[in-house]
Amino acid sequence: MNVSIIGTGHVGLVTGACLAERGHRVLCVDSDEKKIRSLRAGRMPIYEPGLQALVRRNAKAGRLRFGGTNADAVAFGRVVFLCVPTPPAATGGADLSFVEAVSREIAQSLGDYRLVVEKSTVPVRTGEHVRRVITKYARKGRDFDVASNPEFLREGAAIEDTLRPDRIVIGVETRRAEMVLRELYKPFGAPILVTDIKSAELIKHASNSFLALKISYANALAAVCEKAGASVTEVARGVGMDRRIGPHFLHAGIGYGGSCFPKDVAAFEAISRELGYDFALLREVQRVNLEARERFLKKVEEELWIVKGKTIAALGLSFKPDTDDLRDSVAVAVVRDLAAMGARVRAYDPRAGEKAREILEDVTICGSALEACSRADCALLLTEWDEFRRLDLKRVRKVMAHATLIDGRNLFDPDRVRQLGFTYRSVGRP
């Protein structure tokens, strides 16, 4: 099937590459010409494990192309995916100006039947607005359907999540739209849930908000465990062994971040408020998330007493491992807070260093963890990269001015680290 992707951000690029991998012919367009030139040259604008090889293989096979206009996308694809940004608005909801603008361009380019699919995370009822805009601006009699097909990919595991998903959700209004999407996803062999469009739109926000709730619950547990002298690791393990709950996302730390959870929780709370329901639970999720970061910073102050003038090594800057994404990264927020307090911060991240240089002017970006820790008064573990699990902590201790390690992700074994001579603190563990 011919498929078009409008927008080559994380979701659009991974979706396009994976659809091509499953045998479809895919055209990806984007308003950023620089990004398109890079993709044509086989260079990825983001880091995602396995993505470069996947893109190059399918481009070489002729199943994946980049470039052209939105009109070209409409002309090529029987299915047209909207993968444009939906950044947070001042009200906490989503800014849908990109969705509206692209919908108008699609309308003006419509010829034969097209299925326009929301792939971006959007508020409930966005499908109604997309249909209204296309109907308003298209020439009379043009045939189209609108559908919702939310993504559930995790950065760092996006290809696996897309090629072998837990489920595929399609929200449709017509039998024809359902059959087109069933044909599109037949090569994936995954369970397909068919709903109305509004329900599909809500499933995405509801899923991300629930996962954020689990993380905040784990961080609230950590605060209780610290006061009681218990271990949140053991408590979460015991809770997670209950099959009704499960162990996933019950890991205490410095809070959730990234391009999805903060935005989606805020948007879902705003959507609910606009619909007339006060989803106070989601505001509490946000408050606990911020509190986790503040408690971590307090640990740093307790160990250093005076932060101003101290040298602090920050290990990890991306919001999670296996990505170079710095958007709404709690690690970046911690680094900025410490720099604003007068600390000399030396940071290292296995993938996000170059991007960090562009946004962290008062921070020294280093080429290795050892370089970041050199002469440091304190080291902070902020992102749980596997590279840090394998750190030679004996060497780290030797290069530091003072062997103090504060672990914001509970990556290390407390007994082992203390036996090596470190002053060690973590989250929710005695």
VENLIN-V204806 format. One record per pair of residues at least 12 apart in sequence whose C-alpha atoms are under 6 Angstrom apart, sorted by the first residue. I is the first residue (numbers start at 0). J is the second residue. D is the distance in whole Angstrom. If there is no record, write none. Layout:
BEGIN
i & j & d
I & J & D
I & J & D
END
This chain:
BEGIN
i & j & d
0 & 23 & 5
1 & 24 & 5
1 & 76 & 5
1 & 77 & 6
2 & 25 & 5
2 & 76 & 4
2 & 77 & 6
2 & 78 & 5
3 & 25 & 6
3 & 26 & 5
3 & 27 & 6
3 & 72 & 5
3 & 76 & 5
3 & 79 & 5
4 & 27 & 5
4 & 79 & 6
4 & 80 & 5
5 & 28 & 5
5 & 81 & 5
5 & 82 & 6
6 & 29 & 5
6 & 82 & 5
6 & 83 & 5
7 & 29 & 6
11 & 82 & 5
16 & 54 & 6
19 & 62 & 6
19 & 63 & 6
24 & 62 & 5
25 & 62 & 6
25 & 63 & 5
26 & 64 & 5
26 & 65 & 6
27 & 65 & 5
28 & 65 & 6
28 & 66 & 5
28 & 67 & 6
35 & 66 & 6
41 & 55 & 6
46 & 322 & 6
46 & 323 & 6
47 & 155 & 6
47 & 322 & 6
70 & 108 & 5
77 & 113 & 5
78 & 113 & 6
78 & 114 & 5
79 & 115 & 5
80 & 116 & 5
81 & 117 & 5
81 & 118 & 5
82 & 118 & 5
82 & 119 & 5
91 & 265 & 5
91 & 266 & 6
91 & 269 & 6
92 & 266 & 4
92 & 269 & 5
93 & 266 & 6
102 & 133 & 6
106 & 133 & 5
106 & 136 & 5
106 & 137 & 4
107 & 137 & 5
112 & 142 & 5
112 & 143 & 5
113 & 143 & 5
114 & 143 & 6
114 & 144 & 5
114 & 145 & 6
115 & 145 & 5
116 & 145 & 6
116 & 146 & 5
116 & 147 & 5
117 & 147 & 5
117 & 148 & 6
118 & 148 & 5
118 & 149 & 5
123 & 197 & 5
123 & 200 & 5
123 & 201 & 6
124 & 197 & 6
146 & 170 & 5
146 & 171 & 5
147 & 169 & 6
147 & 170 & 5
147 & 196 & 6
148 & 168 & 6
148 & 169 & 5
155 & 321 & 5
155 & 322 & 5
166 & 189 & 6
166 & 190 & 5
166 & 191 & 6
167 & 191 & 5
168 & 191 & 6
168 & 192 & 5
169 & 193 & 5
170 & 193 & 6
170 & 194 & 5
170 & 195 & 5
170 & 196 & 4
170 & 199 & 5
171 & 195 & 5
171 & 196 & 5
204 & 263 & 6
208 & 264 & 5
212 & 284 & 6
213 & 248 & 6
213 & 249 & 6
214 & 248 & 5
214 & 249 & 6
215 & 284 & 6
215 & 287 & 6
215 & 288 & 6
217 & 249 & 5
217 & 250 & 6
217 & 251 & 5
218 & 251 & 5
221 & 427 & 4
224 & 427 & 5
225 & 427 & 5
228 & 429 & 5
230 & 427 & 6
230 & 428 & 4
231 & 427 & 5
231 & 428 & 6
252 & 407 & 5
252 & 408 & 5
252 & 426 & 6
253 & 291 & 5
253 & 292 & 5
253 & 407 & 6
254 & 288 & 5
254 & 291 & 6
256 & 318 & 6
256 & 327 & 5
256 & 328 & 5
256 & 329 & 6
257 & 318 & 5
257 & 326 & 5
257 & 327 & 5
257 & 328 & 5
258 & 326 & 5
306 & 342 & 6
307 & 340 & 6
307 & 341 & 4
307 & 342 & 5
308 & 341 & 6
308 & 342 & 5
309 & 342 & 5
309 & 343 & 6
310 & 343 & 5
310 & 344 & 6
310 & 375 & 5
310 & 376 & 5
311 & 344 & 5
311 & 375 & 5
311 & 376 & 6
311 & 377 & 5
311 & 378 & 6
312 & 344 & 6
312 & 345 & 5
312 & 346 & 6
312 & 371 & 5
312 & 372 & 5
312 & 378 & 4
313 & 346 & 4
313 & 379 & 5
314 & 346 & 6
314 & 347 & 5
314 & 379 & 6
314 & 380 & 5
314 & 381 & 6
315 & 347 & 6
315 & 348 & 5
315 & 381 & 5
315 & 382 & 4
316 & 330 & 5
316 & 331 & 6
316 & 348 & 6
319 & 382 & 6
320 & 383 & 6
320 & 384 & 5
323 & 350 & 5
323 & 351 & 4
330 & 381 & 5
344 & 362 & 5
345 & 363 & 5
345 & 364 & 6
345 & 371 & 5
346 & 364 & 5
346 & 365 & 6
346 & 371 & 6
347 & 364 & 6
347 & 365 & 5
347 & 367 & 6
347 & 368 & 6
372 & 399 & 6
373 & 398 & 5
373 & 399 & 5
374 & 398 & 6
374 & 399 & 4
374 & 400 & 4
375 & 399 & 5
375 & 400 & 5
376 & 400 & 5
376 & 401 & 5
377 & 403 & 5
377 & 404 & 6
378 & 404 & 5
379 & 404 & 6
379 & 405 & 5
379 & 406 & 6
380 & 406 & 5
380 & 407 & 5
381 & 407 & 5
402 & 421 & 5
403 & 421 & 5
403 & 422 & 5
404 & 423 & 5
405 & 423 & 6
405 & 424 & 5
405 & 425 & 6
406 & 425 & 5
407 & 425 & 6
409 & 425 & 6
END
